[in-house]
Amino acid sequence: MKQKLYDEVLKFMLDNEITCEETIHQCDHVIISALDFIETLFHIVKADLPNGEIED
């Protein structure tokens, strides 16, 4: 799983041309792409998440 997560993070960074922290904050396309990215990460780890609602 660790390798899958790393691969997805690297793919996201490369696909969105993220080369520094400022790119994350200044480019709207990064924020838009983040939704699909988070969904992809969810599918990788969902088997390890608790069932039901997560409490604070």
C-alpha positions, 0 to 999 in steps of 0.5 A: 500500500505504501508504494501505491500511495507514493506512486499516486502522490508522485503522479499528482505532483508531476501531472499538476507541475507542482515544483514548490509550495507556492504552486499548490496555493496559487494554481486553481487547477491543483485545487480542482485536481485535488478532489479526484486525488483524494478520492483515489487515495481513499480507494487505496486505504478504504479497507483499513478505515474504520466502518461508520463515522469517524469521531474526533 
